[in-house]
Amino acid sequence: MREPAVLTWPEGNNFLARKLKASYEGKIRTNSLVYSIEPIESGVHIDYFDPITNSSKRIKAKKCIVCTPQFVNKRIIKNRAVKYENAYDQFSYSPWMIANLTMKPLDERNGRPLSWDNVFYNSESLGYVNATHQLPQQVFGARNLTYYLPLTGGDSKAERVKAASLTHEDWCKLVIADMEKVHPGIEPLIAEINVTLWGHSMVQPLPGFLFGEPRKELAQSIDNSIHFAHTDIAGISIFEEAFYQGINAAEKVIENL
C-alpha cells in the first residue's frame, strides 16, 4: 500500500493554471471585454469589445460556459434580467480586504512553528496564511503573510462604501493591531503592507439561500447551449465548489456536442 502523498507546488494554483493554459496556446483571447451573450437557434452569439483594434467583434459558438458572477450575468445575458429579476436580487456578496505583509526574518519562538493557516481567537478576521509555506527551502529570509478580513459588520452595500472611504494607512493600522494580538512586537518586522479590496468577493449563504429556488433557477443551463460555472450558483465561494461547477459545466457541454 502506498503512503499518502501531498501534491503541492511553490507557485500554488498558478502551477495548475499554467499547465491548463499550455494545452490551449493560440486559442485564448485576452483583451476581450464580453458585453453580450445571446442564445440563438443554432447556438450562442458572444459579442465583445477589442481595445487593440477599438472595435466590437462577435463569436458564434455551439456552446458557451459562463464563469462570471450573477450580477454580471444579469447585465450581459440577453433577455434574462427581467425574467429572473427576483432571483438575481436574492444574491448578496460580501466585500473583503486582503493584506499581504512582506516580513523581515522572523525569530524562532517557543511552541509550535509557524503554521500555514493561522486563525485568530476573538477577531473579526480569518487570520493569515504563510504564503511562502510551499517554497522548498528550509531556511527563510523574507516571508509573505496574507491576511484576510471579511467586511460583514453591516449591510454589504454600506460596508463597500465604508471600505472605499478608508485610506491605506487606515487599513495598515487595523491589520497591525490585529496581528499584534498573536505576535506582540511584530510591527518593526513588517517591511511592507499591500492592501487589496474586493467589493463583491464572496456570495453570502444567507438563511434560506442554499436550498432556495433563486439559486437553483440561475444555475440552470439556457437552451442547452449556455452553461454556468461560477461558485455563486453553489451558494458558497470556495475552491472546491469552483472546481466542481467547472467540471459540471464541461460535462454538460461534452454530453451534447
C-alpha positions in Angstrom: 0.0 0.0 0.0 1.4 3.4 -1.0 2.0 6.1 1.6 -0.4 9.1 1.3 1.1 11.8 -0.9 0.6 15.5 -0.9 0.8 17.3 -4.3 1.9 20.9 -3.9 3.9 23.5 -5.8 5.8 26.6 -4.8 3.6 28.8 -7.0 0.3 27.2 -5.7 -2.7 27.1 -8.0 -0.8 29.0 -10.7 1.0 25.8 -11.5 -2.3 24.2 -12.5 -3.4 27.4 -14.4 -0.1 27.4 -16.4 -0.4 23.7 -17.3 -4.0 24.1 -18.4 -3.1 27.2 -20.5 -0.2 25.3 -22.2 -2.8 22.9 -23.8 -4.7 25.8 -25.4 -2.0 28.1 -26.8 -3.4 30.2 -29.6 -6.9 29.6 -28.5 -7.2 32.0 -25.6 -8.3 35.6 -26.3 -7.2 38.3 -23.9 -8.0 42.0 -24.1 -11.6 41.0 -24.8 -14.5 42.5 -22.9 -17.7 40.5 -23.3 -20.8 42.7 -23.2 -23.4 40.5 -24.7 -24.3 36.7 -24.7 -27.4 35.8 -26.6 -28.8 32.3 -27.2 -29.8 31.7 -30.8 -31.5 28.8 -32.6 -28.2 27.2 -33.6 -26.0 28.1 -30.6 -24.8 31.3 -29.0 -23.7 34.8 -30.1 -21.0 36.3 -27.9 -20.2 40.0 -28.5 -17.0 41.5 -27.1 -15.0 44.7 -27.4 -11.4 44.5 -28.6 -9.5 47.6 -27.3 -6.5 46.7 -29.5 -8.5 47.3 -32.7 -11.0 49.6 -31.0 -13.9 47.5 -32.4 -16.6 45.1 -31.4 -16.5 41.5 -32.6 -18.7 38.5 -32.5 -18.1 34.8 -31.9 -20.8 32.3 -33.0 -20.4 29.2 -30.8 -22.3 25.9 -30.3 -21.8 26.1 -26.6 -20.7 28.6 -24.0 -19.6 28.3 -20.4 -20.2 31.4 -18.4 -18.0 31.8 -15.4 -19.0 35.3 -14.2 -21.0 36.1 -11.1 -24.7 36.7 -11.3 -24.6 40.5 -11.0 -22.5 40.4 -14.2 -24.7 37.8 -15.9 -27.7 39.9 -15.2 -26.2 42.6 -17.5 -24.7 40.6 -20.3 -27.0 37.7 -21.0 -29.8 38.8 -23.3 -33.5 38.6 -22.2 -32.6 37.3 -18.7 -32.7 40.2 -16.3 -36.5 40.8 -16.4 -37.4 37.1 -16.2 -35.2 36.4 -13.2 -35.1 39.8 -11.6 -36.3 38.4 -8.2 -33.8 35.6 -8.3 -30.9 37.9 -9.1 -31.9 40.2 -6.1 -31.5 37.3 -3.7 -27.8 37.1 -4.4 -25.7 39.1 -1.8 -22.0 39.5 -1.9 -19.6 40.3 0.9 -16.7 42.7 0.4 -13.3 41.6 1.7 -10.0 43.2 2.5 -6.8 41.2 1.7 -3.4 42.4 3.0 -0.1 41.0 2.0 2.6 41.6 4.6 6.2 41.3 3.5 8.1 40.3 6.6 11.7 40.7 7.7 13.2 37.4 9.0 11.1 36.2 11.9 12.8 35.0 15.1 12.1 31.4 16.2 9.9 31.3 19.3 8.9 28.6 21.8 6.0 26.4 21.0 4.7 25.3 17.6 6.5 26.6 14.4 4.7 29.0 12.0 1.7 27.2 10.5 0.3 27.6 7.0 -3.2 28.6 8.2 -3.3 30.7 11.4 -6.8 31.6 12.8 -7.2 34.2 15.5 -9.4 33.8 18.5 -11.8 36.7 19.2 -11.1 38.5 16.0 -13.3 39.6 13.0 -10.6 38.5 10.6 -9.8 35.0 9.4 -6.2 35.4 10.5 -3.5 34.8 7.9 -1.7 32.2 5.9 2.0 31.8 5.5 2.1 32.3 1.7 5.7 31.1 1.4 5.0 27.7 3.0 5.3 25.8 -0.3 8.8 27.0 -1.1 11.2 24.1 -1.0 13.9 25.7 1.1 14.1 25.1 4.8 15.8 28.4 5.8 13.8 31.5 5.1 14.7 35.2 4.9 11.7 37.3 4.0 8.2 35.8 4.2 4.9 36.8 2.8 1.9 36.6 5.2 -1.6 37.0 3.7 -4.2 38.4 6.0 -7.9 38.1 5.3 -10.8 40.3 6.7 -14.4 39.7 5.5 -16.3 43.0 5.9 -19.5 41.7 7.4 -20.2 44.2 10.1 -23.4 45.5 8.4 -25.2 45.7 5.1 -22.9 44.7 2.2 -23.5 47.9 0.3 -22.7 50.1 3.4 -19.6 48.0 4.0 -18.4 48.6 0.5 -18.9 52.4 0.8 -17.1 52.3 4.1 -14.2 50.3 2.8 -13.7 52.6 -0.2 -13.5 55.6 2.2 -10.6 54.2 4.3 -7.0 55.1 3.4 -4.1 52.7 3.0 -2.8 54.0 6.4 -6.2 53.2 8.0 -6.0 49.6 6.8 -2.4 49.2 7.9 -3.3 50.3 11.4 -6.1 47.8 11.5 -4.0 44.9 10.3 -1.1 45.6 12.6 -3.4 46.0 15.6 -4.9 42.6 14.9 -1.6 40.9 14.2 -0.2 42.3 17.5 -2.7 40.2 19.4 -1.0 37.0 18.4 2.5 38.3 17.6 3.4 41.1 20.1 6.0 43.4 18.8 5.6 42.3 15.2 5.3 45.9 13.7 9.1 46.6 13.4 9.4 43.3 11.4 6.9 44.4 8.8 8.7 45.7 5.7 5.7 46.4 3.6 1.9 46.0 3.5 -0.1 45.8 0.3 -3.9 46.1 0.6 -6.5 44.9 -1.9 -10.2 45.5 -1.6 -12.7 43.1 -3.2 -16.1 44.8 -3.4 -18.0 41.7 -4.3 -15.7 39.0 -3.1 -17.9 36.1 -2.0 -21.6 35.2 -2.2 -23.3 35.1 1.2 -25.1 31.9 2.1 -27.8 33.8 3.9 -30.6 31.8 5.6 -32.8 30.0 3.1 -30.4 30.8 0.2 -28.5 27.4 -0.2 -31.7 25.4 -0.7 -33.8 28.1 -2.1 -35.3 28.4 -5.6 -33.5 31.5 -6.8 -30.1 29.8 -6.7 -31.5 26.7 -8.4 -33.1 28.8 -11.1 -30.0 30.7 -12.1 -27.9 27.5 -12.1 -30.0 26.0 -14.9 -28.5 26.0 -18.4 -30.1 28.0 -21.1 -31.4 26.1 -24.2 -28.7 23.5 -23.6 -26.2 26.0 -25.1 -25.2 28.3 -22.2 -23.9 26.7 -19.0 -22.8 28.3 -15.8 -19.7 27.6 -13.7 -19.3 30.4 -11.0 -19.1 29.5 -7.4 -22.1 31.7 -6.5 -24.5 29.2 -8.1 -23.4 26.8 -5.4 -24.2 29.3 -2.7 -20.7 29.3 -1.1 -17.5 30.6 -2.6 -14.8 28.1 -2.0 -12.2 26.5 -4.4 -13.8 23.1 -4.2 -17.1 24.4 -5.4 -15.4 26.3 -8.2 -13.7 23.1 -9.3 -17.0 21.2 -9.1 -19.0 23.8 -11.0 -16.4 23.9 -13.8 -16.4 20.1 -14.2 -20.2 20.0 -14.1 -20.5 22.6 -16.9 -17.8 20.9 -19.0 -19.6 17.6 -18.8 -22.9 19.2 -19.9 -21.1 20.5 -23.0 -19.4 17.2 -23.8 -22.7 15.3 -23.5 -24.4 17.5 -26.0 -21.8 18.3 -28.6 
